[in-house]
């Protein structure tokens, strides 16, 4: 089941976007998602301090 989220506080770090939203239980979650073509990387974190380093260290393989 996909989540219908309203993102706020969106920051772009290279090809990734780090944003903040609430999950289905009302808890604040921070998401890092790659916006490069044909990439499926995204991950949820409990704190923004964990999401931003993950975005900075993500490397997309060259195709």
Phi, psi and omega in degrees: 000128183275150180267135175262099187249148173252111184272145175222166179053059181272129178236138179257127177234099184062228180276002182256154174239134176248127183220165181243139177207177175252139177278184183297341180259008177085007178273145179283129178234152179239130186242136171247122183225135179278134181254008178291151180300138177061030177248139182243024183278125167204147180211142177260141180229158179279337181226152178293329179296336177271328183286321183294315176296327177296321178291321181291329183264356179291134178233124177276135177290147179284131179250000000 
